[in-house]
Amino acid sequence: MDYAVQTKGIAREFGDVKAVDGIDLNISRGEIYGFLGPNGAGKTTLVRMLITLLLPTRGGATVAGFDVVDQANDVRLRIGAALQEAALDPKQTGREILRLQGRLYGLSRRDVDTRFNELSSLVDIGDAIDRFVGTYSGGMRRRLDLAASLIHNPEILFLDEPTTGLDPISRARVWEEVRRINEEMDVTIFLTTQYLEEADALAGRVGIINNGLLMAEGTPAELKRSLGKDVIIARVDGQAELAREALVGLEVLDAVDVTGGEVIIQVTNGAAAISRVALALNYVGVEVSEITLRTPTLDDVFLSVAGERMDDAAEPDEVAAGAAD
């Protein structure tokens, strides 16, 4: 099968730090693949190897059918990349930046104008296109960077945490534009994110990374369904360990974890177990400020495979000479 992105045992080390530790991926053409993990998990390091900015320590990868080491120029001609920090000249207008980007890719002035007209309706910046980028909001900069990464009509688009730091309205607009790019332009999208709802909303498949390792992979629905359990969350500020000790012996519970002031309980039948949980906590004098029952989320999947919540996960590759997430 001709994959858009394929990696085999790809790894990157910085001294003793294993930023990416032997990852295998097979990403089909036309899909949105979400790469989910906390800050420092290895997401950006992997992206930098795939877009030929960083050499693997071992293993390898092909992007658009070309080797990222031996055929780096062929890869670069076929990809677009919008990284965490939009590298946009504040003293140029949006139109000037898009035209410059097109000319750098060898497009004629006429081709640049044609692509500009196509992208202006897809990535809406409005009249701001003729203003200096230094006057743009964060959301407008993100959308301009997205347009610049698409000016040469790439086969594959790499988006590295494209909505970090954006307000909810700007984030929703970027989500809408990512979907339209995928559907209307048939562009394969490799999306890294630390936002659970972003991966859930956009990605057809999700890979979960932590400490440089691929912990789980599948559609969001498959990953959540794999737990096969309901989740009870009891907020017990200051008494979480006492609560955990009171619950670990209950036969109706499958797993009990503590995160901050919350006790997270996995159960097969949440409706039948929630009253048992409440009674057990009351019996040992634990004050429960809130108790809820819900179906699993991607954060519950992360907890199951990594042993910790996304917000609590370690950041092993942040020391890697600026190459980490």
Solvent accessible surface area in square Angstrom, and as a share of the most:
residue,aa,sasa,rsa
1,M,173,0.77
2,D,88,0.46
3,Y,51,0.19
4,A,0,0.00
5,V,0,0.00
6,Q,47,0.21
7,T,2,0.01
8,K,138,0.58
9,G,27,0.26
10,I,0,0.00
11,A,0,0.00
12,R,51,0.19
13,E,50,0.23
14,F,35,0.15
15,G,71,0.68
16,D,148,0.77
17,V,36,0.20
18,K,106,0.45
19,A,0,0.00
20,V,0,0.00
21,D,33,0.17
22,G,36,0.35
23,I,3,0.01
24,D,86,0.45
25,L,1,0.01
26,N,65,0.33
27,I,0,0.00
28,S,31,0.20
29,R,100,0.37
30,G,29,0.28
31,E,31,0.14
32,I,14,0.07
33,Y,0,0.00
34,G,0,0.00
35,F,0,0.00
36,L,0,0.00
37,G,0,0.00
38,P,8,0.05
39,N,56,0.29
40,G,0,0.00
41,A,0,0.00
42,G,0,0.00
43,K,0,0.00
44,T,4,0.02
45,T,0,0.00
46,L,0,0.00
47,V,0,0.00
48,R,69,0.25
49,M,0,0.00
50,L,0,0.00
51,I,9,0.05
52,T,16,0.09
53,L,112,0.56
54,L,33,0.16
55,L,112,0.56
56,P,23,0.14
57,T,70,0.41
58,R,104,0.38
59,G,50,0.48
60,G,25,0.24
61,A,6,0.04
62,T,48,0.28
63,V,0,0.00
64,A,6,0.05
65,G,47,0.45
66,F,47,0.20
67,D,41,0.21
68,V,4,0.03
69,V,69,0.40
70,D,119,0.62
71,Q,74,0.33
72,A,21,0.16
73,N,105,0.54
74,D,47,0.24
75,V,0,0.00
76,R,103,0.38
77,L,105,0.52
78,R,70,0.25
79,I,10,0.05
80,G,3,0.03
81,A,38,0.29
82,A,8,0.06
83,L,48,0.24
84,Q,47,0.21
85,E,150,0.67
86,A,27,0.21
87,A,101,0.79
88,L,18,0.09
89,D,65,0.33
90,P,66,0.42
91,K,168,0.71
92,Q,45,0.20
93,T,19,0.11
94,G,0,0.00
95,R,63,0.23
96,E,85,0.38
97,I,16,0.08
98,L,5,0.03
99,R,87,0.32
100,L,87,0.43
101,Q,52,0.23
102,G,0,0.00
103,R,119,0.44
104,L,131,0.65
105,Y,69,0.26
106,G,66,0.64
107,L,32,0.16
108,S,56,0.36
109,R,155,0.56
110,R,201,0.73
111,D,70,0.36
112,V,3,0.01
113,D,48,0.25
114,T,67,0.39
115,R,30,0.11
116,F,17,0.07
117,N,101,0.52
118,E,86,0.39
119,L,2,0.01
120,S,55,0.36
121,S,78,0.50
122,L,9,0.05
123,V,2,0.01
124,D,65,0.34
125,I,19,0.10
126,G,45,0.44
127,D,135,0.70
128,A,5,0.04
129,I,20,0.10
130,D,81,0.42
131,R,111,0.40
132,F,114,0.47
133,V,0,0.00
134,G,43,0.41
135,T,83,0.48
136,Y,15,0.06
137,S,60,0.38
138,G,43,0.41
139,G,5,0.05
140,M,30,0.14
141,R,69,0.25
142,R,39,0.14
143,R,15,0.05
144,L,0,0.00
145,D,19,0.10
146,L,4,0.02
147,A,2,0.01
148,A,7,0.06
149,S,5,0.03
150,L,0,0.00
151,I,0,0.00
152,H,23,0.10
153,N,93,0.48
154,P,5,0.03
155,E,69,0.31
156,I,0,0.00
157,L,0,0.00
158,F,0,0.00
159,L,0,0.00
160,D,1,0.01
161,E,5,0.02
162,P,8,0.05
163,T,1,0.00
164,T,47,0.27
165,G,73,0.70
166,L,19,0.10
167,D,76,0.40
168,P,108,0.68
169,I,134,0.68
170,S,16,0.10
171,R,42,0.15
172,A,55,0.43
173,R,88,0.32
174,V,3,0.02
175,W,38,0.13
176,E,94,0.42
177,E,8,0.04
178,V,1,0.00
179,R,87,0.32
180,R,73,0.27
181,I,0,0.00
182,N,22,0.11
183,E,129,0.58
184,E,115,0.52
185,M,44,0.20
186,D,106,0.55
187,V,2,0.01
188,T,3,0.02
189,I,0,0.00
190,F,0,0.00
191,L,0,0.00
192,T,0,0.00
193,T,1,0.00
194,Q,45,0.20
195,Y,52,0.20
196,L,45,0.23
197,E,86,0.38
198,E,0,0.00
199,A,0,0.00
200,D,59,0.30
201,A,45,0.35
202,L,14,0.07
203,A,9,0.07
204,G,43,0.42
205,R,61,0.22
206,V,0,0.00
207,G,0,0.00
208,I,0,0.00
209,I,0,0.00
210,N,4,0.02
211,N,66,0.34
212,G,0,0.00
213,L,78,0.39
214,L,52,0.26
215,M,67,0.30
216,A,20,0.15
217,E,71,0.32
218,G,9,0.09
219,T,43,0.25
220,P,13,0.08
221,A,54,0.42
222,E,84,0.38
223,L,12,0.06
224,K,47,0.20
225,R,162,0.59
226,S,84,0.54
227,L,20,0.10
228,G,55,0.53
229,K,59,0.25
230,D,38,0.20
231,V,1,0.00
232,I,0,0.00
233,I,27,0.14
234,A,0,0.00
235,R,89,0.32
236,V,0,0.00
237,D,94,0.49
238,G,82,0.79
239,Q,54,0.24
240,A,10,0.08
241,E,95,0.43
242,L,77,0.38
243,A,0,0.00
244,R,79,0.29
245,E,108,0.48
246,A,25,0.20
247,L,0,0.00
248,V,85,0.49
249,G,64,0.61
250,L,37,0.18
251,E,166,0.75
252,V,58,0.33
253,L,20,0.10
254,D,73,0.38
255,A,36,0.28
256,V,26,0.15
257,D,48,0.25
258,V,47,0.27
259,T,31,0.18
260,G,67,0.65
261,G,21,0.20
262,E,43,0.19
263,V,0,0.00
264,I,1,0.00
265,I,0,0.00
266,Q,13,0.06
267,V,0,0.00
268,T,98,0.57
269,N,86,0.44
270,G,0,0.00
271,A,78,0.60
272,A,63,0.49
273,A,2,0.02
274,I,45,0.23
275,S,63,0.41
276,R,110,0.40
277,V,0,0.00
278,A,44,0.34
279,L,120,0.60
280,A,18,0.14
281,L,0,0.00
282,N,111,0.57
283,Y,192,0.73
284,V,59,0.34
285,G,47,0.45
286,V,8,0.05
287,E,139,0.62
288,V,53,0.31
289,S,86,0.56
290,E,94,0.42
291,I,55,0.28
292,T,54,0.31
293,L,72,0.36
294,R,74,0.27
295,T,97,0.56
296,P,20,0.13
297,T,51,0.30
298,L,2,0.01
299,D,24,0.12
300,D,0,0.00
301,V,3,0.01
302,F,0,0.00
303,L,10,0.05
304,S,61,0.39
305,V,51,0.30
306,A,24,0.18
307,G,61,0.59
308,E,45,0.20
309,R,19,0.07
310,M,11,0.05
311,D,141,0.73
312,D,81,0.42
313,A,12,0.09
314,A,55,0.43
315,E,79,0.35
316,P,45,0.28
317,D,0,0.00
318,E,83,0.37
319,V,113,0.65
320,A,2,0.02
321,A,97,0.75
322,G,63,0.60
323,A,9,0.07
324,A,13,0.10
325,D,25,0.13
